Amino acid sequence: MPEPLVTVAMSVHNGAGTLGSAIRSILWQTFSDWELVLVNDASTDETEEILRHFRDSRIRVIDERQQKGLATRLNQSVDQARGKYVARMDADDIAYPERFERQVEYLEGHPDLDLLGHGTVLFKGDGAVLGVYPTACDHDEICRRPWWGFPLAHPTWMGKRSWFVRHRYDSNLTKGQDQELLLRTYRTSRFAGLPDILLGYRVERISMSKSFRGRFSYCLALVSQVHNASSAIALARGVGLHTLGLGRDVALGLQGDASRTSRQSIRGANDAITGQWQAVWDRLKEPTCDS
């Protein structure tokens, strides 16, 4: 079998409620030269049953009986990848039909890039739009505030397989693996982002435990990067800002508020953006053949 240009790396644990829609959004891509390496990370719900409905030869499922977490399973997917590029995709998100085509075209035209992201629309489980999480477009902008984080949403990534092979996810982390990886590599890598919205990113209510773990993990990553006075200052900035951010998340979590106005990093979605998303969402509801 010839090698595909793109390998989609996905891990799922108990994702029966959303997995089917995520896979369908991969199947409808206008760019067809891909494979999906999907690791079923010891799911105990109907995930395995849902996977049996998809008969496309480009989908390779790896069933694992011991849960090891996202970072380990993504490294495993990269090890199995045959594509020139690796694309990230979560089991609860929705790719716009032209996502792969747009990213491949840009990466092929910019061979100096290691990793490319794009903008996302944030939605709740019923499809309602919460807002837009935009990405920065050039490397300097993406890396402008490393002590705070990198505006490059993890499920939007597509990059060179060779980059993912050289730079592994830290399997010791249960949260924030993506931001830690960017922090560890940004000085020797080249990142970029497309301004266009090419993914629907599912967002539910704020989880205080997840917020704490993510921010705490990132602060530990900042500690590991301290090697001079400048990086020590960055650490102090990061710890201070993430402490303030955690306090805000706790307050909003107590209110149960996951609205757009409660999230400072999210901007509003205009009518055009909402209309484009609605067309994607409606397509998911149409009768379809998954085989």
C-alpha positions as CSV (number, residue, x, y, z in Angstrom):
1,M,0.0,0.0,0.0
2,P,1.5,3.4,-1.0
3,E,2.4,5.7,1.9
4,P,-0.2,8.5,2.5
5,L,0.9,12.1,2.7
6,V,-0.9,12.7,6.0
7,T,-1.3,10.6,9.1
8,V,-4.0,11.6,11.5
9,A,-3.1,10.8,15.1
10,M,-6.1,10.3,17.4
11,S,-6.5,8.7,20.8
12,V,-9.8,7.9,22.4
13,H,-10.9,6.8,25.8
14,N,-14.6,6.4,26.3
15,G,-15.5,8.7,23.5
16,A,-18.6,6.9,22.2
17,G,-20.8,10.0,22.4
18,T,-18.6,12.1,20.0
19,L,-16.3,9.7,18.1
20,G,-18.6,9.0,15.2
21,S,-18.9,12.7,14.3
22,A,-15.2,13.2,14.6
23,I,-14.4,10.4,12.2
24,R,-17.1,11.4,9.7
25,S,-15.5,14.9,9.6
26,I,-12.2,13.2,8.6
27,L,-13.9,11.0,6.0
28,W,-15.5,14.1,4.3
29,Q,-12.1,15.9,3.8
30,T,-11.6,17.3,0.3
31,F,-8.0,16.0,0.6
32,S,-8.2,12.3,0.5
33,D,-4.5,11.1,0.8
34,W,-4.6,10.4,4.5
35,E,-4.6,7.6,7.0
36,L,-6.1,7.7,10.5
37,V,-4.1,5.9,13.2
38,L,-6.6,5.7,16.0
39,V,-5.6,4.2,19.4
40,N,-8.5,3.0,21.5
41,D,-7.0,3.6,25.0
42,A,-8.8,0.9,27.0
43,S,-12.3,2.3,26.5
44,T,-15.1,0.7,28.5
45,D,-18.1,2.2,26.8
46,E,-19.4,1.6,23.3
47,T,-16.3,3.1,21.6
48,E,-15.2,-0.3,20.1
49,E,-18.7,-0.9,18.7
50,I,-18.8,2.5,17.0
51,L,-15.4,1.9,15.5
52,R,-16.7,-1.3,13.8
53,H,-19.1,0.7,11.8
54,F,-16.3,2.4,9.8
55,R,-14.9,0.2,7.1
56,D,-12.7,2.7,5.3
57,S,-9.3,1.0,4.6
58,R,-7.5,4.3,5.5
59,I,-8.5,3.8,9.2
60,R,-6.2,1.8,11.3
61,V,-7.5,1.0,14.8
62,I,-5.1,-0.1,17.6
63,D,-7.0,-1.6,20.5
64,E,-5.2,-1.3,23.9
65,R,-6.5,-2.9,27.1
66,Q,-4.4,-0.8,29.5
67,Q,-5.1,2.9,29.7
68,K,-1.9,4.9,29.4
69,G,-3.2,8.4,28.6
70,L,-3.0,10.8,25.7
71,A,0.7,11.6,25.5
72,T,1.7,7.9,25.4
73,R,-0.9,7.1,22.8
74,L,0.0,10.0,20.6
75,N,3.6,8.9,20.6
76,Q,2.4,5.5,19.7
77,S,0.4,6.9,16.8
78,V,3.5,8.8,15.6
79,D,5.5,5.6,15.7
80,Q,2.9,3.9,13.5
81,A,2.6,6.9,11.1
82,R,3.5,6.5,7.5
83,G,2.7,10.0,6.3
84,K,5.1,12.9,5.6
85,Y,2.9,15.0,7.8
86,V,1.1,14.2,11.1
87,A,-2.2,15.9,11.8
88,R,-3.7,16.0,15.3
89,M,-7.4,15.4,15.9
90,D,-9.4,14.8,19.1
91,A,-12.2,12.4,19.3
92,D,-14.7,15.1,20.3
93,D,-13.9,17.8,17.7
94,I,-15.1,18.4,14.1
95,A,-12.8,19.2,11.2
96,Y,-14.1,21.4,8.4
97,P,-14.1,19.6,5.0
98,E,-11.2,21.7,3.6
99,R,-8.9,21.5,6.7
100,F,-6.4,19.0,5.5
101,E,-6.3,20.5,2.0
102,R,-5.5,24.0,3.2
103,Q,-2.8,22.8,5.7
104,V,-1.1,20.5,3.2
105,E,-1.0,23.2,0.6
106,Y,0.6,25.7,3.0
107,L,3.1,23.2,4.4
108,E,4.2,22.1,0.9
109,G,4.7,25.8,0.1
110,H,6.7,26.5,3.2
111,P,9.1,23.7,3.8
112,D,10.9,25.5,6.6
113,L,7.9,25.1,8.8
114,D,7.7,22.3,11.4
115,L,4.2,22.8,12.7
116,L,1.0,24.6,11.4
117,G,-2.2,25.4,13.2
118,H,-5.3,27.4,12.4
119,G,-8.3,29.1,14.0
120,T,-11.2,27.3,15.7
121,V,-14.8,27.9,16.5
122,L,-15.8,26.8,20.0
123,F,-19.1,25.0,20.5
124,K,-21.1,23.3,23.1
125,G,-22.4,19.8,22.9
126,D,-25.7,20.9,21.2
127,G,-23.7,22.7,18.5
128,A,-24.3,26.2,19.9
129,V,-21.4,28.6,19.2
130,L,-19.5,30.0,22.2
131,G,-17.0,32.1,20.2
132,V,-13.8,31.9,18.3
133,Y,-10.3,31.0,19.6
134,P,-8.0,32.6,17.0
135,T,-4.5,31.4,16.4
136,A,-1.5,33.6,15.9
137,C,-0.1,33.4,12.4
138,D,3.7,33.7,12.5
139,H,6.3,32.2,14.7
140,D,7.3,35.3,16.5
141,E,3.7,36.1,17.4
142,I,3.0,32.5,18.5
143,C,6.1,32.6,20.7
144,R,5.7,36.1,22.0
145,R,4.8,35.1,25.6
146,P,6.2,31.7,26.3
147,W,5.7,32.2,30.1
148,W,1.9,32.3,29.5
149,G,1.5,29.8,26.6
150,F,1.3,29.5,22.9
151,P,-1.9,30.4,20.9
152,L,-1.8,27.3,18.8
153,A,-4.7,24.9,19.7
154,H,-3.5,21.3,19.9
155,P,-6.3,19.7,17.7
156,T,-5.4,22.0,14.9
157,W,-1.8,20.9,14.5
158,M,-0.3,19.5,11.3
159,G,3.4,19.2,11.0
160,K,6.3,17.1,9.8
161,R,6.4,13.6,11.0
162,S,10.1,14.0,11.5
163,W,9.5,16.8,14.0
164,F,7.1,14.6,16.0
165,V,9.6,11.8,16.0
166,R,12.4,14.0,17.3
167,H,10.2,15.8,19.8
168,R,8.1,13.3,21.8
169,Y,5.2,14.1,24.0
170,D,6.1,13.8,27.7
171,S,4.2,10.7,28.8
172,N,4.6,11.7,32.5
173,L,2.1,14.6,32.0
174,T,-1.7,14.0,32.2
175,K,-2.5,17.6,31.1
176,G,-0.8,20.3,29.1
177,Q,1.3,18.0,27.0
178,D,0.9,20.2,23.9
179,Q,1.9,23.4,25.6
180,E,4.9,21.7,27.3
181,L,6.0,20.4,23.9
182,L,5.8,23.8,22.3
183,L,7.7,25.4,25.3
184,R,10.4,22.7,25.0
185,T,10.9,23.2,21.2
186,Y,10.0,26.7,20.2
187,R,13.6,28.0,20.2
188,T,14.7,25.4,17.6
189,S,11.5,25.0,15.6
190,R,9.3,27.0,13.2
191,F,5.6,27.4,13.9
192,A,2.8,29.1,12.0
193,G,-1.0,29.4,11.9
194,L,-3.6,29.9,9.3
195,P,-6.1,32.6,10.3
196,D,-9.0,30.7,8.9
197,I,-11.4,28.7,11.1
198,L,-11.0,25.0,10.0
199,L,-12.1,23.1,13.2
200,G,-15.0,23.0,15.7
201,Y,-13.5,22.7,19.2
202,R,-15.9,21.2,21.7
203,V,-16.1,23.1,25.0
204,E,-18.1,22.2,28.0
205,R,-18.3,23.8,31.5
206,I,-15.1,24.9,33.2
207,S,-13.5,22.0,35.1
208,M,-11.5,23.4,38.1
209,S,-9.5,20.2,38.4
210,K,-8.5,20.2,34.8
211,S,-7.7,23.9,34.9
212,F,-5.5,23.4,38.0
213,R,-3.7,20.4,36.5
214,G,-3.0,22.1,33.2
215,R,-1.7,25.3,34.8
216,F,0.3,23.4,37.4
217,S,1.9,21.2,34.7
218,Y,2.8,24.3,32.6
219,C,4.4,26.0,35.6
220,L,6.5,22.9,36.2
221,A,7.5,22.9,32.5
222,L,8.6,26.6,33.0
223,V,10.7,25.5,36.0
224,S,12.5,22.9,33.8
225,Q,13.4,25.6,31.3
226,V,15.1,27.9,33.8
227,H,18.8,28.3,33.0
228,N,19.6,32.0,33.3
229,A,18.2,35.3,34.7
230,S,15.9,35.8,31.7
231,S,14.2,32.4,32.0
232,A,13.9,32.9,35.8
233,I,12.0,36.1,35.1
234,A,9.8,34.2,32.6
235,L,9.1,31.6,35.3
236,A,8.0,34.3,37.8
237,R,5.7,35.9,35.2
238,G,4.2,32.6,34.3
239,V,3.6,31.4,37.8
240,G,2.0,34.8,38.7
241,L,-0.3,34.9,35.6
242,H,-1.3,31.3,35.9
243,T,-2.2,31.7,39.6
244,L,-4.4,34.6,38.6
245,G,-5.9,32.6,35.8
246,L,-6.7,29.7,38.1
247,G,-8.4,32.1,40.5
248,R,-10.6,33.3,37.7
249,D,-11.4,29.8,36.5
250,V,-12.4,28.8,40.1
251,A,-14.7,31.8,40.3
252,L,-16.3,31.0,36.9
253,G,-16.5,27.3,37.8
254,L,-18.4,28.0,40.9
255,Q,-20.8,30.0,38.8
256,G,-21.1,27.2,36.2
257,D,-20.3,29.8,33.5
258,A,-18.9,28.5,30.3
259,S,-20.2,31.4,28.1
260,R,-18.1,33.4,25.7
261,T,-18.0,36.4,27.9
262,S,-16.5,34.5,30.8
263,R,-13.4,33.5,28.8
264,Q,-11.0,36.3,28.1
265,S,-9.2,34.4,25.4
266,I,-12.3,34.0,23.3
267,R,-13.7,36.5,20.9
268,G,-17.2,36.7,19.4
269,A,-18.2,34.9,16.3
270,N,-19.8,37.0,13.6
271,D,-22.6,35.9,11.4
272,A,-20.3,34.6,8.6
273,I,-18.4,32.4,11.1
274,T,-21.6,31.2,12.7
275,G,-23.1,30.4,9.4
276,Q,-20.1,28.4,8.2
277,W,-20.1,26.4,11.4
278,Q,-23.9,25.8,11.2
279,A,-23.4,24.3,7.7
280,V,-20.8,21.9,9.1
281,W,-22.9,21.0,12.1
282,D,-26.0,20.4,9.9
283,R,-24.0,18.1,7.6
284,L,-23.2,15.9,10.6
285,K,-26.9,15.4,11.2
286,E,-27.6,14.2,7.6
287,P,-28.0,10.4,7.0
288,T,-24.7,9.0,5.9
289,C,-23.0,5.8,5.0
290,D,-19.8,5.3,7.1
291,S,-18.5,2.2,5.3
